[in-house]
């Protein structure tokens, strides 16, 4: 049945309506870089569904991020419709894109009897709402990409860059790469992935040749310091980690090409922010690998969203859809234990539009990811996303 748990007991997989091929239109990006497309504007507060189980959805319906918030509200509505009358009622709350608004929305959600809260979207708003929800003894499933705001009882359903780093490094090592270098921008995103990159390389027993940081948009000196380590026939590294935005990578790639970098000798690797046509066109990144959610269901979701709401959804809209589908499925199968920690942190995880995901007991999520190779200006899957998740941190 659509949206129901696919496996018995606590094996937990929620199914969605999408099957077949899809094309990833946009990649997950850091919160600070999320574009806000024009789209339908939702009301500042509403209820979706008429079931007995109350769940709140806190998103920005006004203020910063309102277009994305409206799309997430619409995705939640689509999930309710697709699930065919679940015993669920979604209390939509506007956090106005601010920490103060998030705290007030959280207080309102608790006062209205929400058993669980979905959202907020931005890290500062999660930090503001979380104490209110946790003090009430309720779980929070937020959409922030900042793993630092996760905690026991505050779970993240999002595209976390740390998982992408692990997947890309693991696949590079499995393919025979043994020595890694990195050029990392001095940005919040760069800070978030550097520690994970170092840990992933060490965990796989590979060699870390060098890590160079550079001011965003000014990679020249860092490229110069890496000269000889990643360029020329005697290069010491056989993989180069480049976790930058499409705009930043354009500058980095040009500098590497000028310095004599050859992607056939040293494989470039990256994260889901590479999933952009501007990146596919860069000569220095041909043959490069990056990890991203499997491109299986987003296109189907986007088509249905477009037909229902008259606009293309932002990439993160699937998170709200999967979150509401999961709440409906758990409510249907697990009764009073539907939102218990043991249910939410089921190690087998759940299956959504973007593949299999699970919540760790300490709050962050694991997600099954595919590895793509840039070939002749287009992405191609070199390692499909696994259907099941292995142990965390492996």
Protein Blocks (a to p, Z undefined) as FASTA:
>chain_A
ZZiafbgcjlopaddfbecjdddfbdcddfkloccdddddddfbdcedjbfbdcdddddf
ehehklmmmmmmmmmmmmmmmnoopabddddddehhpaklmmmmmmmmmmnopabdeddf
blklmmmmmmmmmmnopacddfbfbfklgcehiacddddfklmmmmmmmmmmmnopabdc
ddddddfklmmmmmmmmmmmmmnopacfbdcdddehiamlmmmmmgojlgcjklfbfbdc
ddddfklmmmmmmmmmmnopafklmccdddfklmcfklmmpmklgoiacddddffklmmm
mmmmmmmnopacdfklmmmmmmmmmmmmmmmmnmmmlmgmklmmomnbpadfkopcdddf
klpacddddddddeehiacdfbdcdfbdcdehZZ
